[in-house]
């Protein structure tokens, strides 16, 4: 859970809190697990070449992380394997103690969209989706999966979406946020058309190995710098969706920004609105102020929660964003994961708690 020197008040509820966790990271015990779902050609490819990403750091991270595997020290399964690879241990350590009603799976270990080889990218996406269904959601109904797609190949992505859409195990689809081009570009629009058609939100978790740095000014020196810069990349992502006219073309499209924070959202809205007054002739396809799209088509997960010195400032921030825009997430099993008992340092009403901890996610994902 996030470190803080502030006291941790227990916020008493008059009824048991239902909890929907919008960011849980499952991991294969090893990459050979995917061989069960890969055609023979791509099994050989995986054994001979492994993952070939669009950055030079194919066998490690670009920066040293805070902890091994980015994870809590207590999250390593007693039976072996990396954190998030043992369903029984995830149930014991996370789902059961927190009484999680639903948990959204966000796999990070293998992502088809990052692969250089287009055919392999599509095969890996299908394998990851089959693995999540067979090893996770089929065994634990509280868990819901995210459709991995080879997002740089729009046609293959649409086929993969159609393969899993309509199955109750899958409630959103995922693309990497550091793609070859800003995600609002029209080359990706067939994916959004399919997402809107099937009523599937885009769950955009901060990640990607396109070769671009997370900042707009080059590669940082330190993990500290890279980690805090994620918010900048997510702000650019939102601006791309809005200013390229994606939401005008697909007004029912839902985008969920995952693990990017949300303290930057009001400033982004204010800045775009101010410039829109002078520059809107350049974007005549926009029929509304940019900030209105932030409040109609985009949601944000709470982890990592910004922690101002005066907790009431966080309440004011949420007042502007909208209490219906935030979805609770733990980021389990990562080192900076949030505990729902301590994530917010100010008192909430019962209605506010229900919205953030469960009901907003229930509405976005269409959960019963």
PyMOL commands that set and color helices and strands:
alter all, ss='L'
color gray80, all
select helices_A, chain A and resi 31-37+40-49+68-70+73-75+87-95+112-114+118-137+154-164+186-198+223-228+230-243+246-249+265-283+290-297+312-321+350-365
alter helices_A, ss='H'
color red, helices_A
select strands_A, chain A and resi 19-24+100-105+143-148+170-174+201-205+255-258+298-301+326-327
alter strands_A, ss='S'
color yellow, strands_A
deselect
rebuild
show_as cartoon
